[in-house]
Amino acid sequence: MTAPARKGVQLLEVSPEEAGQRLDNYLARHADGVPKTRVYRAIRKGEVRVNKGRSKPDYRVQQGDTVRLPPLSTRDNTDKPRPSLAWAKRIRRAVVFDSGDLLVIDKPTGLAVHGGSGVRVGLIESLRSLFPEVRYLELVHRLDRDTSGLVLLAKNARTLRALHEQLREGRIDKRYCALVSGKWPAYRKVVSAPLLKQHTASGERIVKVDAEGKAAKTEFRVLERFREATLVEAKPVTGRTHQIRVHAQQSGHPILGDVKYQNDDSEALCDRVHLKRLFLHASAISFTLAGERLSFECPLDAELESALAELRRQR
């Protein structure tokens, strides 16, 4: 609930869905587009008040708290990032599950999960625009822009904390389908190789296997074999950036359509099966919420199925 105070100032009442999140995050959500440095400065200077008193950035807001939000931005609501009409239709069709606590989306390829680095509108910004009645909406985890498949979004801080705890403890089971170049050996069921994030001179992010990187482990299982490729299931035990893609490349079998980590063979095969996107799809996820075990699956899209059909014809 928002009540007017003097011009430019808002008094925000913390809803049950928002309770439990840090004050700085709560403010950043309501002061859309305002840099976090400005939010911190407002808290430090006492411009922000909680129940008429000063507070700290790490204070966890409680249901019913009244938060004074000063005029941190002159941005009009019409300037908020909005998806194009085409993306809006695709995203609405991509809703797999919707409850009071959770939103599950089958994210299309080519859509970043959030804006930034040259991307103005990502999945989270699009969903907040398409569903303005949802007071709280945060990503539980991320997918690469070119990876399709299941993404979880929490509708309250309680759900976000519970799912983040399961992620840290490895209790969320995520499975991916990937089409890799060549004949993946049946004995190679686990790839453990430390990964180090780097940036090129142009600012592009790239990940390499490096002894100084963070520990990373992926489990692989062969699903179907073709003459020049293998469809595998990948289960990331850890959650490093580009983990499945780099572990596949490290094994000598890069994922088809991966322009960042491909080799000559995978690039040529990709052309022969007319694949114009990364063949990596988050196909299944399971976790516990409110004492109930939830599982979701989503099929491959038409382009990925078409590539498989072409490979089957070439056997």
Secondary structure per residue as TSV (DSSP state, phi and psi in degrees):
chain	resnum	aa	ss	phi	psi
A	1	M	-	360.0	137.5
A	2	T	E	-122.6	126.0
A	3	A	E	-116.7	141.8
A	4	P	E	-74.5	140.6
A	5	A	-	-112.6	-137.2
A	6	R	S	-74.4	164.4
A	7	K	T	-52.7	130.9
A	8	G	T	88.4	-11.4
A	9	V	-	-108.4	139.5
A	10	Q	E	-118.0	144.2
A	11	L	E	-109.0	113.0
A	12	L	E	-102.9	132.8
A	13	E	E	-100.6	125.0
A	14	V	-	-69.5	124.3
A	15	S	-	-83.6	165.5
A	16	P	T	-57.5	-35.9
A	17	E	T	-68.1	-28.5
A	18	E	T	-90.2	-14.6
A	19	A	T	-60.8	138.4
A	20	G	T	102.6	-12.6
A	21	Q	S	-88.5	157.6
A	22	R	B	-64.0	149.9
A	23	L	H	-59.9	-43.1
A	24	D	H	-62.4	-39.9
A	25	N	H	-68.9	-38.2
A	26	Y	H	-61.0	-44.9
A	27	L	H	-67.9	-41.3
A	28	A	H	-60.5	-34.8
A	29	R	H	-67.9	-38.7
A	30	H	H	-86.1	-28.8
A	31	A	S	-96.3	65.5
A	32	D	T	-56.2	128.4
A	33	G	T	87.7	-3.4
A	34	V	-	-87.4	130.8
A	35	P	-	-59.4	145.4
A	36	K	H	-62.6	-28.9
A	37	T	H	-61.7	-36.0
A	38	R	H	-70.1	-37.3
A	39	V	H	-62.9	-46.2
A	40	Y	H	-61.6	-40.8
A	41	R	H	-64.0	-39.1
A	42	A	H	-64.5	-38.1
A	43	I	H	-67.9	-45.9
A	44	R	H	-63.1	-37.7
A	45	K	T	-82.2	-4.9
A	46	G	T	83.8	10.5
A	47	E	-	-67.7	-31.5
A	48	V	S	-93.0	132.7
A	49	R	E	-128.7	144.5
A	50	V	E	-117.1	118.4
A	51	N	T	52.6	41.9
A	52	K	T	71.9	8.1
A	53	G	B	-122.5	160.9
A	54	R	-	-65.5	157.8
A	55	S	-	-148.0	177.5
A	56	K	-	-113.9	157.4
A	57	P	T	-57.7	-31.3
A	58	D	T	-91.2	4.7
A	59	Y	-	-62.7	134.7
A	60	R	B	-95.5	115.8
A	61	V	-	-65.9	147.6
A	62	Q	-	-115.6	154.4
A	63	Q	T	-55.4	131.4
A	64	G	T	91.6	-11.8
A	65	D	-	-57.9	143.9
A	66	T	E	-104.9	119.4
A	67	V	E	-110.8	123.4
A	68	R	E	-84.7	118.7
A	69	L	E	-109.3	111.3
A	70	P	-	-73.7	168.7
A	71	P	-	-73.5	85.4
A	72	L	-	-82.1	-18.7
A	73	S	-	-146.6	147.2
A	74	T	-	-98.8	4.6
A	75	R	-	-61.7	130.8
A	76	D	-	-83.2	152.7
A	77	N	G	-57.6	-28.3
A	78	T	G	-69.3	-13.8
A	79	D	G	-89.1	-3.2
A	80	K	S	-65.2	145.0
A	81	P	-	-58.6	131.7
A	82	R	-	-132.2	143.6
A	83	P	-	-74.2	158.0
A	84	S	-	-65.6	165.5
A	85	L	H	-60.2	-40.5
A	86	A	H	-64.0	-45.7
A	87	W	H	-66.1	-38.4
A	88	A	H	-59.4	-42.5
A	89	K	H	-64.7	-43.3
A	90	R	H	-64.2	-40.8
A	91	I	H	-69.1	-40.3
A	92	R	H	-61.7	-38.7
A	93	R	H	-72.2	-17.2
A	94	A	T	-86.1	-1.4
A	95	V	E	-70.3	120.2
A	96	V	E	-95.9	-36.4
A	97	F	E	-153.3	139.9
A	98	D	E	-144.9	117.3
A	99	S	-	-133.8	-176.0
A	100	G	S	-69.1	-18.5
A	101	D	S	-109.6	-24.6
A	102	L	E	-146.1	144.9
A	103	L	E	-125.4	129.4
A	104	V	E	-116.7	125.9
A	105	I	E	-120.4	138.6
A	106	D	E	-91.3	86.9
A	107	K	E	-63.8	129.3
A	108	P	-	-71.8	155.2
A	109	T	T	-66.0	150.5
A	110	G	T	88.2	-3.5
A	111	L	-	-110.9	117.6
A	112	A	-	-68.7	151.2
A	113	V	S	-73.3	-23.6
A	114	H	S	-151.2	160.0
A	115	G	-	-72.5	167.8
A	116	G	B	125.2	160.6
A	117	S	T	52.1	47.7
A	118	G	T	89.1	-6.3
A	119	V	B	-102.5	115.5
A	120	R	S	-81.6	-39.9
A	121	V	-	-126.2	117.5
A	122	G	-	-110.2	-168.4
A	123	L	H	-60.5	-47.6
A	124	I	H	-65.8	-42.2
A	125	E	H	-64.2	-38.8
A	126	S	H	-64.2	-44.2
A	127	L	H	-66.4	-38.7
A	128	R	H	-64.6	-33.1
A	129	S	H	-74.4	-40.2
A	130	L	H	-76.1	-27.2
A	131	F	-	-125.9	66.5
A	132	P	T	-63.8	-18.6
A	133	E	T	-73.4	-15.2
A	134	V	-	-82.3	111.5
A	135	R	S	-70.2	-29.1
A	136	Y	-	-136.2	129.0
A	137	L	-	-154.0	115.9
A	138	E	E	-136.0	145.1
A	139	L	E	-66.6	133.7
A	140	V	S	-83.7	-37.5
A	141	H	S	-152.1	-179.5
A	142	R	-	-128.2	158.3
A	143	L	-	-127.8	149.0
A	144	D	-	-59.2	154.4
A	145	R	T	-55.4	-41.9
A	146	D	T	-88.2	-4.9
A	147	T	-	-87.7	134.6
A	148	S	E	-100.4	168.0
A	149	G	E	121.2	-164.3
A	150	L	E	-72.9	127.8
A	151	V	E	-129.3	136.6
A	152	L	E	-100.7	138.6
A	153	L	E	-131.2	131.1
A	154	A	E	-89.0	141.3
A	155	K	S	-100.4	2.1
A	156	N	S	-157.4	160.9
A	157	A	H	-65.8	-32.0
A	158	R	H	-61.4	-45.8
A	159	T	H	-65.6	-40.9
A	160	L	H	-61.1	-44.6
A	161	R	H	-63.8	-42.1
A	162	A	H	-64.3	-43.1
A	163	L	H	-74.0	-34.4
A	164	H	H	-64.4	-37.2
A	165	E	H	-62.2	-42.2
A	166	Q	H	-66.7	-35.9
A	167	L	H	-63.0	-45.7
A	168	R	H	-62.0	-35.0
A	169	E	T	-92.1	2.6
A	170	G	T	71.5	27.7
A	171	R	-	-99.6	3.1
A	172	I	S	-100.4	121.6
A	173	D	E	-94.1	111.3
A	174	K	E	-114.1	133.2
A	175	R	E	-125.9	140.7
A	176	Y	E	-123.8	149.7
A	177	C	E	-103.6	131.8
A	178	A	E	-138.1	139.3
A	179	L	E	-103.6	115.9
A	180	V	E	-110.1	154.3
A	181	S	E	-73.4	141.3
A	182	G	S	81.9	-170.1
A	183	K	-	-99.9	100.5
A	184	W	-	-66.5	124.1
A	185	P	-	-68.7	137.1
A	186	A	T	-62.0	-29.5
A	187	Y	T	-75.0	-17.2
A	188	R	-	-85.2	84.7
A	189	K	-	-97.3	-15.6
A	190	V	E	-139.7	135.8
A	191	V	E	-120.6	118.7
A	192	S	E	-118.5	113.9
A	193	A	-	-153.8	128.6
A	194	P	-	-66.8	141.8
A	195	L	E	-118.5	136.0
A	196	L	E	-122.5	126.2
A	197	K	E	-82.9	136.2
A	198	Q	E	-136.6	167.8
A	199	H	E	-127.9	136.4
A	200	T	-	-77.6	173.9
A	201	A	T	-60.0	-28.5
A	202	S	T	-83.0	-4.1
A	203	G	-	95.6	-1.6
A	204	E	-	-70.1	136.0
A	205	R	E	-85.1	133.7
A	206	I	E	-140.4	148.1
A	207	V	E	-118.3	135.5
A	208	K	E	-130.1	152.9
A	209	V	E	-72.5	124.4
A	210	D	-	-153.1	136.2
A	211	A	T	-59.5	-24.7
A	212	E	T	-89.2	0.8
A	213	G	S	-81.2	-177.2
A	214	K	B	-85.1	144.4
A	215	A	-	-57.8	138.3
A	216	A	-	-146.1	140.3
A	217	K	E	-142.4	131.7
A	218	T	E	-131.5	134.9
A	219	E	E	-98.9	136.7
A	220	F	E	-122.8	147.6
A	221	R	E	-143.1	131.1
A	222	V	E	-73.3	129.4
A	223	L	E	-103.3	-39.8
A	224	E	E	-158.7	141.6
A	225	R	E	-109.7	144.1
A	226	F	-	-127.1	176.7
A	227	R	S	-63.2	-39.6
A	228	E	S	-123.6	7.8
A	229	A	E	-152.4	167.7
A	230	T	E	-138.7	130.6
A	231	L	E	-88.9	122.0
A	232	V	E	-123.8	156.5
A	233	E	E	-100.7	132.5
A	234	A	E	-118.6	131.4
A	235	K	E	-120.0	107.3
A	236	P	E	-75.7	117.6
A	237	V	S	-77.2	-37.2
A	238	T	S	-105.8	174.2
A	239	G	-	-126.0	57.3
A	240	R	-	-85.2	157.0
A	241	T	T	-60.1	130.9
A	242	H	T	58.3	23.7
A	243	Q	H	-57.3	-54.0
A	244	I	H	-62.5	-41.2
A	245	R	H	-63.4	-44.4
A	246	V	H	-75.2	-37.4
A	247	H	H	-65.0	-35.3
A	248	A	H	-67.2	-44.0
A	249	Q	H	-62.0	-43.7
A	250	Q	H	-59.4	-31.5
A	251	S	T	-81.5	-2.5
A	252	G	T	87.9	11.9
A	253	H	-	-134.8	71.7
A	254	P	-	-62.2	154.0
A	255	I	B	-72.7	136.1
A	256	L	T	-63.6	139.4
A	257	G	T	84.0	3.4
A	258	D	-	-90.3	91.9
A	259	V	T	-66.7	-19.8
A	260	K	T	-83.5	-31.5
A	261	Y	T	-126.7	23.6
A	262	Q	-	-82.2	168.6
A	263	N	-	-125.2	-178.7
A	264	D	H	-61.5	-40.4
A	265	D	H	-65.8	-44.7
A	266	S	H	-68.2	-34.8
A	267	E	H	-66.5	-42.1
A	268	A	H	-66.4	-42.4
A	269	L	H	-65.0	-37.6
A	270	C	H	-59.1	-41.9
A	271	D	H	-64.8	-39.0
A	272	R	H	-68.7	-28.9
A	273	V	T	-100.4	8.1
A	274	H	T	60.3	39.7
A	275	L	-	-95.4	124.5
A	276	K	-	-116.6	18.7
A	277	R	S	-146.4	167.0
A	278	L	-	-67.1	127.9
A	279	F	-	-89.8	72.5
A	280	L	E	-141.9	121.5
A	281	H	E	-136.3	124.0
A	282	A	E	-76.6	97.3
A	283	S	E	-93.4	-21.4
A	284	A	E	-153.2	147.4
A	285	I	E	-152.7	142.1
A	286	S	E	-142.6	146.9
A	287	F	E	-165.5	175.6
A	288	T	E	-112.7	135.0
A	289	L	E	-141.7	124.0
A	290	A	T	54.8	39.7
A	291	G	T	80.5	0.9
A	292	E	E	-113.3	135.0
A	293	R	E	-83.8	121.1
A	294	L	E	-112.0	138.9
A	295	S	E	-134.7	138.9
A	296	F	E	-134.8	144.6
A	297	E	E	-134.2	148.8
A	298	C	-	-141.8	138.3
A	299	P	-	-74.5	167.3
A	300	L	-	-67.2	150.7
A	301	D	-	-80.2	175.9
A	302	A	H	-62.4	-37.1
A	303	E	H	-66.7	-40.7
A	304	L	H	-69.0	-40.9
A	305	E	H	-64.1	-34.6
A	306	S	H	-65.0	-39.6
A	307	A	H	-64.3	-40.8
A	308	L	H	-64.9	-40.8
A	309	A	H	-62.1	-38.5
A	310	E	H	-65.7	-40.4
A	311	L	H	-65.6	-36.7
A	312	R	H	-67.0	-34.5
A	313	R	H	-69.4	-26.0
A	314	Q	T	-88.8	1.5
A	315	R	-	-64.3	360.0
